Amino acid sequence: MICYRQGGSKQPTGIKFPWFAITFSLASAVALPDASLPERQITRVSSTACPSPTTTQGFQWDKKSCTNTYFAPWAFPIDKWVDPPKLNITVAGVPITATVDTGSTGLVASMGLFPNVTFTKTIPTHIFYSSSHWLEEGYEEWIDMSFGPYAMRTKILVKDKEVCCPTFDGTTDGHRCPTSKTARGCNCTPGGCKVKRDGEDHDSTSKRDVGLPHVAYMGIGFGRGDPQNANPFLDTLTFNGKPSNGSSANYCQGYAITHDGLYLGLNETITENFAWTALPQQDVGGTRDWDTPPMIYRVNSGSNRNGTILVDTGIPNSYFTSSPVSWGNGSTFEISVPGTSELYKIKYEMTKGVNFGVVGDPNPMQPNTFGISSKAGYVNTGRKLLNCFDIAYDSIGGNFGYRYLNATGCSEYVTTSS
């Protein structure tokens, strides 16, 4: 069962709310790309109805003042979402520009960024990017961070190694890539190796120290198999020096991602004109988290099937499920989020006469490439969807929202049904 609701108390009650349908048309191919590795498994809490009483009771901003909000423009202007968004943060007193990734959870930074900090190096940990096969090896630490008026103490993966490990399995391999599994390069083409998730260039070696270049990567995603306190934006302590956390009367925990920047802390104004879907609840290590947003999809006008969708700011590509229904040359792939009434129909068309996955048409939401996900019923849209939609995450009520922008070029591919 999918529960959904329009945001903000200004919305009338008893109406039907917007649902979005997304259609991808896939062009001819000379070769299919390799399937990406499955995402990490997580322990789920079974539910037959709405995931949590907090969702059915309404949004945070229906009952609280929610005045503690902060808008930060992107560190570099967004140009058609070609590059990933970046924000200026301060970690352990060091000003850092961090890539913002909704496809992972947790702060990752090179050890060399903090020459004056002594780390314990007692808890090995890792982050594995299944779409590119890069494994970040390092140590878990707790560190002070600030973002505008917010202060938080958050977990961080201080990385000292990076490994190309295509068949990495966190269950059996622990936090390090076995020598037998290392590969010389990940996602390599004749032009060189691609970045792990747009954060840093790589050479063709399988393993290297990462003292230079120094990078920072801030994963603010959910449903990735990590507890909420691994997300730096969900672990706030103060706002302008006063207590501000998920239970504070003046703070509605969550964020909204727009073309111009990011809002941390939600309210009725920020969430105006969003359409929402309730998120299934799950348990991660004994703590609550919310699962990936639900969607319904079909291939080549076939039967509707249930699935999940990730709007991933970390990559410019898209990954589409091939199980239980496969797709290939000339296929169409239709997605409805957060349901099936299809108020908005969004059509993607592949440019004819090019290799499979290579895109070059005026659709602002078109990904750079299409890849195959081996995870059943799963779609990763990549970040190009944000050319036509804002997104928001209500981390207390467990709601995920979409807001159609009707930006330049979107109207050719987004139609409204009555």
Secondary structure, 3 states (H helix, E strand, C coil): CCCEEECCCCCCCCCCCCCEEEEEECCCCCCCCCCECCCCCCCECCCCCCCCHHHHCCCHHHCCCCCCCEEEECCCCCCCCCCCCEEEEEECCEEEEEEEECCCEEEEEEHHHCCCCCCCCCCEEEEEECCCCEEEEEEEEEEEEEECCEEEEEEEEEEEEEEECCCCCHHHHCCCCCHHHCCCCCCEECCEECCCCCCCCCCCCCEEECCCCCCEEEEECCCCCCCHHHCHHHCEEEECCEECCCCCCCCCCEEEECCCEEEECCCCCCCCCCEEEECCEEEECCEEEECCCEEEEEECCCCCEEEEEECCCCCCCEEEECCCCCCCCCCEEEEEECCCCCCEEEEEECCCCCCCCCCCCCCCCCCCCEEEECCCCEEECCHHHHHCEEEEEECCCCEEEEEECCCCCHHHCEEECC
